Amino acid sequence: MKKVLILGAGMVVKPIVEYLLDHQIPLLIASPMKQRADAMINGNPLGSSVDWSMDDPEALDKLVAEHDIAVSLLPYKYHADVAKVCLKYKRSLVTTSYVQPEMKSLDAAARKAGVLFMNEMGLDPGLDHMTAMKIIDYVHLKGGKVEEFYSL
């Protein structure tokens, strides 16, 4: 069974924790807010937590190595650091943040390593992408053509 590492225990973490546990997927939440993480797990034996922060890169290294996929729900400025560790262990990564230049620069290495870095997988970004698709679909329906699209 795949093991999921969730980095962070902020307000956006609870829905993914509930979803994964409801689908019997083991997970570990790594966060300096361990009590909050434990409350999200709510005693489910498939969930666990550890007190961790980005100030401990050695622990991040170990955590990524022990899991099959990482979900970074940390502030965007940490995603590239997490991604580099994921590359080291050939682990896929999911984030909710817009792709920053440093993260984008890791794309070729991720492809070469055969791992998937999925960014912009949250509500915002995410919901804005669905809204954009609605508009793009409407343009196509009316016979128009979208020549460029930028997500800022």
N, C-alpha and C positions, 0 to 999 in steps of 0.2 A: 504494500500500500504506500502511496506517495505521502511524504511528510511536507507540510507547508510551514515555512517560517514567515511570520508576520512581524515586521519591524514597526513599532509604534503602538500606542494604545489610546490615541485621541478619539474624538467623537465619530470619525468616519470608520473606525475599525469594527465596531459592534456588528454591523450588517454582514460583513464578510465572515466574521467568526461564527455568527449564527448559521449562515448558509453552509459553511464548510462542516460544522459539527452536525447540522441536520442531515448532511449527506455522508456522514460517517468518515470524514477525512481528518486524520490526525493533524494537529497544528501546535505550534509553539509561538506565543507572543513574547517578543523581546522588547522591553520598555523600562524606562526608569519609573514608570507609574504601575508598578507590579500589582498593587491593590486593585486598581481599575481593571487591569488585564484579568486578574482572578475573578472579578465580578462578572466580566463578559463571558468567561468560560463557564461560570456558574456550576462548578463541580463536575462538569462532564469529563469522564475519564480519558477522552480522546484529546483533550486540551490541556496544555500546561503553559507556564509562564516563567520568565527569568528576568531578574533585575539587570538591565543592560542599557548603556548609552553609547553614542558615537565616539565618546572619549576613550572607548576600549576597543581599538581595532583588532587586537588579538582575539578577543571574544567574538567579534563579528566574523572573523575568519573561521573560527571553529563552528559557529552557528550555521553559516552558509554551507560549510563542508558536510554537516550532519543532516541537511535537508535537501529535498528534491527541487524545490522552487522557493523563491523569496518574493514576498509582497512588501514593498516599501511604502509605508504610509507616513513616512517621515517628511519633514520639510524638504522641498525640492533641491535645496543646496547640497543635500547628502546623497542624492540618487546616483550620481556618477561614482562616488566612492564605493557605494554598495555594488554597483554594476561591475566595477573592476574586480571585486572579490568574487562575484558570480562568474565572471569570465575565467578566473583562476581555477574554479572548481567545475566549470561547465554546467552552471545552473541557470535556469531561466529566471526572469525578473519581470514583475508587474508593478507599475506605478500609476498614480492618478494624476501626476503633474504634466504640464506641457513639456515638450522636449526642449531642453536647453542645449546650447552649442556643445558643451563638454559631453553630454549624454549622446548627442547625435554623432560625435566623433568616434564613438565606440561601436557604431553599427556594423562596420565591416568586420571588426574583430568578433562580434557576436555571431554574425553569419558564418564566418570561418570556423568558429568553435561549435556551430550547430545548436546554439541556444537562441531563445526568443526573448527579446526585450520588448515588452508591450507597455507603452506609455500612454498617457491621456485616457486612462480607463476608469475615470470617476464620473461624478455628477457634473462638475465643471472643472476641467474639460470633460466632455462626455455628452452631457445634455446639449451643450452648444453644438457639438458635432451632429447630433441627431436633428437639431433644428436646421443646421446648414444643409443636411441631406434632404430635408423636406423642401427647402427652397431650391436646391439643385434639381431634385426630381420634378418640381413644378416647371422650372426653366426648360428641362428636357421635354416635358409633356407639351409645352407650348412651342416646341420646335427649336428652342434656343440651344446654345452651346456655352458651357462654362469653360473659359480658357485658363483661368487661374483661380486659386482659392488659398487664402492665407488664414491661419488660425493664430491669433496673437494673444 
